[in-house]
Amino acid sequence: MAKIISGTEIGRAMRAEIAVEAAAFERESGVTPGLAVVLVGEDPASQVYVTMKGKACREIGFHSREIVLPADTVEDELLGVIDGLNADPEIHGMLVQLPLPRHIDSQKVIMRIDPMKDVDGFHPVNVGRLAAGDRDVLAPATPSGIIQMLLRSGYDPKGKRVVVVGRSNIVGKPVALLLLRDAPGGNATVTVAHSRTPDLGSVTRQAEILIAAAGKPQLITREMVSPGVVVIDVGTNRVEDPTRERGFRLVGDVDFAGVKEVAAAISPVPGGVGPMTITMLLANTLQAARQIDAAAAGASS
Amino acid sequence: MAKIISGTEIGRAMRAEIAVEAAAFERESGVTPGLAVVLVGEDPASQVYVTMKGKACREIGFHSREIVLPADTVEDELLGVIDGLNADPEIHGMLVQLPLPRHIDSQKVIMRIDPMKDVDGFHPVNVGRLAAGDRDVLAPATPSGIIQMLLRSGYDPKGKRVVVVGRSNIVGKPVALLLLRDAPGGNATVTVAHSRTPDLGSVTRQAEILIAAAGKPQLITREMVSPGVVVIDVGTNRVEDPTRERGFRLVGDVDFAGVKEVAAAISPVPGGVGPMTITMLLANTLQAARQIDAAAAGASS
């Protein structure tokens, strides 16, 4: 029976650590880390995320600013808001909640964010620095959260065969790049499989660590893993469930009930990777505040 | 006995095609593609490369500009030269020959090149776009050359198990990203192994296509590959050889004599990946000229 890798617990412990570190940083520098979240429109799921991010900030003593713009906001206005946040000394991290309304060019918006404040790690300069193995880059939150879950559960990827299922730009590829980096949490032998991989099971059975990020409900079954595997399930798929009040439940990319019988450890859905994403956003905001403070000190010396 | 994948022959055929395409583009647009190569100092190997690049340009009718600066050139002067080339309408691609003298910050220099003219594909914005799977990015020359060698020899990586040995920023990681892209030459299941991979042979034996880019002479032996593998050898290692006039010979990362007995196909060293790199620089210069021309047409319409 597998050990459960709880993102809820690891996230809570990390947020407590971040609060302590941020307080020490504030004593030294006089700087309170600040995160701005920009939402365009009224997508209910996005509203929930924005509220959660603001609450998480306040709980650990960060400045938080939530900017909600109407759905018909023109692109130039949004770019102006970003310019303002780029210039704002109280804000060290910002993110624009995706997806944006169709009339706005997401790529142009992401490109406008100062890479030093890009706590989502989606700016091409930061993606490029991550791909180049830079240890100081702001790395995307979900992939960084996966690495922390492994390290803090005692499963260092170093020297291990890791299989990532999924090649998305927000999870699959960046987590593969983190796993390849010559840095803590890296130095793994990494395979990326995806929808075009024939006989997926023959690949996943080679994994000592398996990261499922394909966005397909219960894609990974017991027959597709080897005994003793460590599994991180990144999937959050809605499947209809008339027994639930809201009419659906969330399931991962892994058949949890089957795989937990053979795995050494496994993360659940919900309560796995999800809570880590906001935690890593906070970690990135503190990192950005430190880097911006250090750059300012360097420029004035 | 393996088929030989000759970069010399594939490169020659591609350069003929590029010349035809460039002539057609010139008739339509009035634009002759131009490549500038900047060399700082007198490193003999770098001088040879610069001369080869200039010659290759002229052979296919491109403008070529070779700029050689003294070894004690200050950083600001080099940045000024790059600014000039960025603004020069006759130049569509440029590269600064690496390594640079120690008193110059290479990263700062690379960051100064207009990403649209960055035919080496080393600017973080281009690395980021490559990592994001962008089909229109200027991809680094050597990795692109490897993909072309596979496609033009009839070994499409799509759906294949590809193992890349080496995780460098100029070959290993970018070729892995090209192989993962949902684009021609991509859609492979990709494993990246490296110096921290235990039991490398157990990984390389799973390869249907093996790309050796570790920089270790004859690292890959016959026992480390499975029969029928297709091997691209990116290594160009100098090993002492008193029987040669210059005192050394070039060997790849693959034990060619042994591996060719079991492989379906293999690229030699020299005459393999080497000649493809300059070819892909020319292809990138034409692509950059087209993209700059299209952007100018878009801006003026």
Chai-1 contact restraints between the chains, C-beta under 6 A:
chainA,res_idxA,chainB,res_idxB,connection_type,confidence,min_distance_angstrom,max_distance_angstrom,comment,restraint_id
A,P124,B,V125,contact,1.0,0.0,6.0,A-B,restraint_1
A,P124,B,G128,contact,1.0,0.0,6.0,A-B,restraint_2
A,P124,B,R129,contact,1.0,0.0,6.0,A-B,restraint_3
A,V125,B,P124,contact,1.0,0.0,6.0,A-B,restraint_4
A,V125,B,V125,contact,1.0,0.0,6.0,A-B,restraint_5
A,V127,B,G128,contact,1.0,0.0,6.0,A-B,restraint_6
A,V127,B,A131,contact,1.0,0.0,6.0,A-B,restraint_7
A,G128,B,P124,contact,1.0,0.0,6.0,A-B,restraint_8
A,G128,B,V127,contact,1.0,0.0,6.0,A-B,restraint_9
A,G128,B,G128,contact,1.0,0.0,6.0,A-B,restraint_10
A,R129,B,P124,contact,1.0,0.0,6.0,A-B,restraint_11
A,A131,B,V127,contact,1.0,0.0,6.0,A-B,restraint_12
A,A131,B,A131,contact,1.0,0.0,6.0,A-B,restraint_13
A,A132,B,N169,contact,1.0,0.0,6.0,A-B,restraint_14
A,G159,B,R196,contact,1.0,0.0,6.0,A-B,restraint_15
A,G159,B,P198,contact,1.0,0.0,6.0,A-B,restraint_16
A,R167,B,L180,contact,1.0,0.0,6.0,A-B,restraint_17
A,N169,B,A132,contact,1.0,0.0,6.0,A-B,restraint_18
A,L180,B,R167,contact,1.0,0.0,6.0,A-B,restraint_19
A,L180,B,V192,contact,1.0,0.0,6.0,A-B,restraint_20
A,N187,B,R196,contact,1.0,0.0,6.0,A-B,restraint_21
A,T189,B,A193,contact,1.0,0.0,6.0,A-B,restraint_22
A,T189,B,T197,contact,1.0,0.0,6.0,A-B,restraint_23
A,V190,B,V192,contact,1.0,0.0,6.0,A-B,restraint_24
A,T191,B,T191,contact,1.0,0.0,6.0,A-B,restraint_25
A,V192,B,L180,contact,1.0,0.0,6.0,A-B,restraint_26
A,V192,B,V190,contact,1.0,0.0,6.0,A-B,restraint_27
A,A193,B,T189,contact,1.0,0.0,6.0,A-B,restraint_28
A,R196,B,G159,contact,1.0,0.0,6.0,A-B,restraint_29
A,R196,B,N187,contact,1.0,0.0,6.0,A-B,restraint_30
A,T197,B,T189,contact,1.0,0.0,6.0,A-B,restraint_31
A,P198,B,G159,contact,1.0,0.0,6.0,A-B,restraint_32
